[in-house]
Amino acid sequence: MTKPWRRTLAAATLLLGAPALAACGEYPTDKVYTPGVGTNDRSSSVDVLHAVIVADGDGSGVFIAGLANNDLREADGLADVAGARDDADLTFTPTAEVEVPAGGFVQLNDGGGVLVEGERIVPGNVVWVTIGFERGEAVTMDVPVVARAGDFAAVEIPTVDDGSAPEARDGEASGTDGGPVNETEDDDETGGIEP
C-alpha cells in the first residue's frame, strides 16, 4: 500500500510539470521571425523586409525597405508605391529606378528610398502602403512611421525640387544619380560591391 503523500506528490508534479512540457515542440520556432521596428511581407515573389517610413515630423519622410527577389531566373523591379485603405491620400515619389536582380537583394535606402508626403507622416503612426512590382504581385502592408533619430539618424530624407531629380535635405548628398539603385560607379576588383 502506498502512502497518501506519495500520491499527492506525484499529482502535484504532474500538474506543475504539464505546462513546461506543453511548451516543448516545433510550432513556436517554425516561423520566420526578425525582431525589429519595420514590418515584413513574404507573400509575393519579392519579399518586402523591414519596411519603415523615416520622418522628420513635418508631414514628409522616406519609405525604405529591403527587397529580396525570390525568383532565381528573372529580375523584378519596383513599379509603384502608394497609400492604401485609410491612407490612400499619401503621395509617394520614387527617387530612383529600382531593379531587384534575380535571386538578389536591394536596400531602398541605398538609392534614396521613396519620398512620401501626407498629413499622417508623423513618428508614431502606422500607415497602409501598397508596394507594386513589375512582375511580382503587389503587397499591401501596415508600415510604421519612425523618427529620424537613433538607428535611423543617418537616413537621408530627399526632397523633390520641381518634380525633377530629388535632393537631400540639409545640404546632404542624395546618394543617387537617377540610375538603378543596385548599381555602383565603383568598378574595383570587388566588382563594385562593398563588403
N, C-alpha and C positions, 0 to 999 in steps of 0.2 A: 504494500500500500504506500502510495506516495504522500508526501506531506503537502498540506494546502499551500504553504508559502512557495513551494517549487512551482505549482500550477500558476499562482499569482505572478511569480517572476517570469515565467515563460510567456504568459499572456501580455504582460507589460512590455517585454522585449519585442514581441510581435507587433504590438500597437505602435511602439516608438520606432521600430526599425522599418516598418512598411513605407512611410513617406520617403525615407532615404533610398530604399530600393526602387521606389517608383520613379525617382529622378534619373535612374540609370537608363540608358537607351540611346538610340541614334537620332531621334527626331530633333531635339534642340540644336544639334550641331550639323544637321543635314542641309541647312540653308546657308547661302552666301550672306555674310554679314560684314559690312565695312563700317565701323564706327566713325562718325564724322558729322559735320554740320550740314553738308549737302545731301540731296536726295539722289537715288539711283533708280534707273528703269532698265531692265534687261529683257523687255518683252519684244523688242524689234530686232532686226538683223544688225542694227548698230546700237550698242549699249550706250546709254547716257549715264555717266558716272559723276558723282559729287557735284551736282548742278546747284549753283547758288547765284544770286544777284548781289553784287557788291555795290553798296550805295554810299554816297556822301551825306544823304539825308535831305537833299533838295529836290526830290522827285525824279532823279535820274541816277543811273548806275550802269553796270556792265554785267551781262549774263555770261558766266563762264562755266565750263563743264569739260569733262574728258569724254571723247567719243571713241569707242572701240568697235571696229568693223569685224563682225563675226564671219563674214563671207571671205573665204580664203582665195577666191578666184577673181573677184571684181571689186574695184574701188567704189566708194559711195561718196556722196557729198552732202553738205548741209544745204537744203533747198530754202527753208524759211524758218523763222521763229516768230510766234505770235502769241498774244494773250488769249486765254480761253475762259470759258464759263463766265463767272462774275468779273473777270479781269480782261475781257475782250477789248477794252479801250486802251490797253497798253500799246505803246509804239516801240517796235524793235527795228534797229538799223544795223545790219552787218557791217563790220569794219574791214573785212577781207573775205575773199573766196576761201571756202574750207573744203578740202578734199581729204577723205579718210582712205588711205591705201588699203588694198585687200589684206585682211588679217592684221591691219595696223591700228595705231592709236594716235589721236591728236588731242592736244590740250588747247581749248579755245583761247585761254589766256595768253598763250604764246604768240598769238597773232592779233591781240587786242580785244578779243571777245565780240560780243554783240551789244551795242549800245541800247539801253532800254529807258524809256521815259513814261511817266504816269504818276498820278496822284498817290497811288498805293506803294510806290517805290520808296519805302521808309524802313530803316532797320527794325526788325522785329515782326514785320508782316510776312505772310506766306501767300504767294500769288500762283495762279494757274497759268501754265505755259504749254503751248503745243510746239514740238520740235519736229519739223518735216525734213525728210531726206529725199535725195534724187531717186534712189532705187528702193530703199527700205521703207517700212511702214512708219507713219507719223506716230509720235507718242505724246500723250498729254499727262503732265505731272505737276504736283504742287512743289514750288520752289521757294525756299526761304530767302528773305532779303536780309543781308548781314551788313554791319558797319564796316567801313574801310579802316579797320584797326586790328590789332593783334595779328593773327595768322594772315589776314587779308590786307595789312597795311601797305604792302608793296604792290598791290594790284592797281594798275593804271586805269582810270576811267576816262575813255576817249570822249571827245565832243565832235560833232559834225558841224563844220563851219557854215557852209552854204549848200549842203547836200552833196558836196564832193568828198574829198578824202578826209577821214577822221583825224583829229588832232588830240593829243593827250592834254589833260588839264595841268595847270601849274607849271607850264613850260617843260614838261617831261616829254620824251620821245614816245611816239605812239607804238613803236615796236613792229610796224608793218609798212611795207612798201606797196600795198594793194594787191600783192600776189597771193598765191595759195599759202595757207598758214603752215603747212607741214614742210615747206621748202626753206632752205637756208642759203645765204650767199657765200658762206664759208665752205670752200671745197678743199680742205686739207686732207691729210691721209686718213682721217676717220670718216670721210665721205660726207662731211657737213653735219654729222651727228655728234653732239657734245655729250660727254659722259655724265 
